């Protein structure tokens, strides 16, 4: 939520489960577009089928975030999220990759929002400036050797 809030993208957070509350997940997915959503981000661990059940019940883009677990380090969630059948795509980010999920959602929304597109462009410039600053600092330290 931090990245979405920083980009001034309205968002909601809900807790649901593909296995424990499947009717709620399906209902949410079916109503999301009418409720004004442009993208859905779903985070799930272990047998991570939440993003898939949402994607199966909406035409909105769905981004899945596999969550790290104690048993397999999130690999089971990654595979469950990324390995979707043809026709039911889920864009999947890295294990615990919430920030990239937010940025990807923002990039999707920015296709029809010039103001958001400008914010994303500025964010990339800021990241590049941060890298350049770190490089300058390391170069200065190397000169001292």
Secondary structure by P-SEA (a helix, b strand, c coil): caaaaaacccbbbbbbbccccaaaaaaaaaacccccccbbbbbbccccaaaaaaaaccccbbbbbbbbcccccaaaaaaaaaccccccccccccccaaaaaaaaaaaaaacccaaaaaaaaaaaaaaaaaaaaaaaaaaaaaaac
